[in-house]
Amino acid sequence: MLSIKGVSKHFGGLKALKEVSFNIDDNQIHGIIGPNGSGKTTLFNCITGLLDVTAGNIYLDDTEITGIPAHEISNLGIRRTFQQGKLVPSMTVVENVMSGIFDFSRNDIGDTFFRRPFSKSKKESELRAQAIEMLDLLGLSASADRWASDLVWAERQFVQIARAVVSKPKLLLLDEPASGMGHAETQEVGELIKKIKEMGITPVVVSHDMKMLMNVAEMVTVLNFGDNIFEGTPTEVQKDPGVLEAYLGAE
């Protein structure tokens, strides 16, 4: 589904990514791991168009997406979450989730002009129903009308995921979805990632929680100082000497 071919990203003299190449298969949970500063979030930013690559190419199916604007990449079917749990605090939970599917260019002009003042448009009602359905899936429907600013950290992360998934993208990039969570919440994240795959969406997960990632991922790519040092199944990754050295250091 996604092909990363020789992607490099330099910030002046700092080489954050160095000719990284790997493929992500359709409907397979793909994990990306590596020590702090290994280039994981930079790679996500390059895939989603938030950063321009210094060199290399990125393809979604047969379409090259290298260098095209972030909103166009989103419309092609790639959505993401952020490690910081970014939501719009002045909007409710359901409004935040609705923002993941709202498209001003597809408004029904007739509905806009002829509906009564202060009444909801047909499109808005449809979007709300879709958002509530997604919140139901995550067990958050009771919080639909709460302000996003009132949510605790774990709730924000789940709402972020709901906002990204509600449009049913082809590919979902999850940046540290279990960051700052306890054991029980982390397990919920793992089960949610499996549900997302069952919906026909391909999840790509960056996580420092090795136990959670190894339990859900089917293929894992390992980055270290911007280099792709290994790719394989979770079992293979945990046995590779180069990966162990990257995490534990050489003896």
C-alpha positions in Angstrom: 0.0 0.0 0.0 2.7 2.5 1.0 6.3 2.5 -0.5 9.1 4.5 1.1 12.0 4.6 -1.3 15.3 6.2 -0.3 13.8 8.9 1.8 16.2 11.3 3.5 15.4 14.4 5.6 18.1 16.9 6.6 17.8 19.8 8.9 20.9 21.8 8.0 23.8 19.5 9.0 21.5 17.1 11.0 20.5 14.0 9.0 17.2 13.0 10.6 16.5 10.3 8.0 19.1 8.6 5.8 17.8 6.9 2.6 15.1 5.0 4.5 13.3 2.4 2.4 10.5 -0.1 3.3 7.0 -1.1 2.3 3.8 -1.2 4.2 1.4 -4.0 3.1 -2.4 -3.5 2.9 -4.4 -4.6 6.0 -1.3 -5.5 8.0 -0.4 -3.8 11.4 3.0 -2.3 10.9 5.1 -1.1 13.8 7.9 1.4 13.7 10.3 1.5 16.7 13.6 3.1 17.6 15.3 5.0 20.4 14.5 8.7 20.9 15.8 10.8 18.0 15.8 7.9 15.6 13.5 9.7 13.1 10.2 8.0 13.7 8.0 11.2 13.9 10.0 12.9 11.2 9.2 10.0 8.9 5.4 10.4 9.7 5.7 14.1 9.0 7.3 13.4 5.6 4.7 10.8 4.7 1.8 13.2 5.6 3.3 16.2 3.8 4.0 18.3 6.9 7.7 18.2 6.0 9.3 18.1 2.5 11.7 15.3 2.0 15.3 16.1 1.1 15.6 13.1 -1.2 13.6 10.0 -2.1 10.1 9.1 -3.0 6.9 8.1 -1.3 4.0 6.2 -3.0 0.5 5.4 -1.9 -0.6 2.5 -4.1 0.6 3.6 -7.5 0.4 7.4 -6.8 3.5 9.3 -5.9 2.7 11.6 -3.0 6.1 13.1 -2.5 5.9 16.9 -2.0 2.2 17.3 -2.4 0.3 19.4 0.2 -0.8 17.7 3.4 -4.6 18.2 2.8 -4.3 16.5 -0.6 -2.5 13.5 1.0 -5.3 13.4 3.6 -7.9 13.3 0.9 -6.1 10.4 -0.8 -6.6 8.3 2.3 -3.8 8.9 4.8 -4.8 10.2 8.3 -2.7 10.5 11.5 -2.7 11.2 15.2 -0.1 13.2 17.1 1.8 12.3 20.2 0.7 15.5 22.0 -3.0 14.6 21.8 -4.0 17.6 19.7 -7.7 18.5 19.9 -9.6 21.8 19.5 -10.3 22.6 23.2 -13.2 25.0 22.5 -15.2 22.3 20.6 -17.1 19.3 22.1 -15.9 15.8 21.7 -18.4 15.0 18.9 -17.5 18.2 17.1 -13.8 17.3 17.2 -14.6 13.9 15.7 -16.9 15.5 13.1 -14.0 17.7 12.0 -12.3 14.6 10.7 -14.8 14.1 8.0 -16.2 17.6 7.3 -15.5 18.8 3.7 -16.7 22.3 2.9 -16.4 21.7 -0.8 -19.1 19.0 -0.7 -21.8 21.1 1.0 -25.3 20.8 -0.4 -25.9 24.4 -1.6 -29.7 23.9 -1.7 -29.7 22.8 1.9 -27.6 25.8 2.9 -29.9 28.3 1.4 -33.3 26.9 2.1 -33.1 25.5 5.7 -34.4 27.5 8.6 -32.1 29.7 10.6 -30.4 28.0 13.6 -31.5 24.6 12.4 -29.0 21.9 11.6 -28.2 21.1 8.0 -28.9 17.6 6.7 -25.1 17.2 6.1 -24.3 18.2 9.7 -26.8 15.7 11.1 -25.3 13.0 8.9 -21.8 13.9 10.1 -22.9 13.9 13.7 -24.4 10.4 13.3 -21.2 9.1 11.9 -19.2 10.7 14.7 -21.5 9.2 17.4 -21.1 5.8 15.7 -17.4 6.0 16.0 -17.5 7.2 19.6 -19.8 4.2 20.4 -17.1 1.9 18.9 -14.6 3.4 21.3 -16.9 3.5 24.3 -16.9 7.3 24.4 -20.5 8.1 23.3 -21.4 9.3 26.9 -18.7 12.0 26.5 -20.0 13.2 23.1 -21.1 16.6 24.4 -18.2 17.3 26.8 -15.8 20.0 26.0 -12.5 18.7 24.7 -10.7 20.9 27.3 -12.3 18.9 30.1 -10.8 15.5 28.9 -8.0 13.7 30.7 -5.0 12.7 28.7 -6.1 9.1 27.8 -9.5 10.4 26.7 -7.9 12.9 24.4 -5.9 10.2 22.8 -8.9 8.1 22.2 -10.9 11.0 20.7 -7.9 11.8 18.5 -8.0 8.3 17.2 -11.8 8.5 16.6 -11.3 11.7 14.6 -8.7 10.1 12.4 -10.6 6.9 11.9 -14.1 8.3 11.3 -13.4 9.2 7.6 -12.3 5.5 7.1 -8.9 6.2 5.5 -6.8 3.6 3.7 -3.8 4.2 6.0 -3.8 5.4 9.7 -0.5 6.6 11.2 -0.6 6.4 15.0 2.2 8.4 16.7 2.6 7.1 20.3 -1.1 6.3 20.8 -0.4 4.8 24.3 1.9 7.6 25.5 1.3 8.5 29.1 -1.2 5.7 29.7 -1.5 3.0 32.4 -1.4 -0.7 31.8 -5.2 -1.1 31.4 -5.5 1.8 29.0 -2.5 0.6 27.0 -4.3 -2.7 26.6 -7.4 -0.9 25.3 -5.2 0.9 22.7 -3.9 -2.5 21.5 -7.4 -3.9 21.1 -8.5 -0.7 19.4 -5.6 -1.0 16.8 -6.8 -4.6 16.1 -10.4 -3.2 15.6 -9.2 -0.6 13.2 -7.5 -3.3 11.1 -10.8 -5.2 11.1 -12.5 -2.1 9.6 -10.3 -2.5 6.6 -7.9 0.3 7.6 -4.1 -0.3 7.7 -2.6 0.9 11.0 1.0 2.0 11.2 2.1 2.5 14.8 5.0 4.3 16.4 5.3 3.4 20.1 7.8 3.2 22.9 5.7 0.6 24.6 7.5 -2.5 23.2 5.2 -5.0 24.9 2.0 -3.5 23.4 3.6 -3.1 19.9 5.0 -6.6 19.8 1.6 -8.0 20.8 -0.3 -6.2 17.9 2.2 -5.7 15.1 2.6 -8.2 12.3 5.7 -6.5 10.8 8.1 -4.1 12.5 10.6 -1.6 11.0 13.5 -0.4 13.3 15.1 3.0 12.9 18.2 4.2 14.6 19.8 7.6 14.1 17.8 8.0 10.9 18.8 4.6 9.4 16.6 1.7 8.8 18.6 -1.0 10.6 16.1 -3.9 10.5 12.7 -5.1 9.3 11.0 -8.3 10.3 8.3 -10.0 12.4 8.1 -9.1 16.2 9.9 -12.4 17.0 12.7 -11.7 14.6 13.1 -8.1 15.8 13.4 -9.1 19.4 16.2 -11.6 18.6 18.3 -9.3 16.2 21.7 -8.3 17.7 21.6 -4.9 16.0 18.3 -4.0 17.4 19.4 -5.1 20.9 22.5 -3.0 20.6 20.5 0.1 19.5 18.3 -0.2 22.6 20.7 -1.6 25.2 24.1 -0.4 23.9 27.1 -2.4 23.0 28.8 -4.5 25.7 
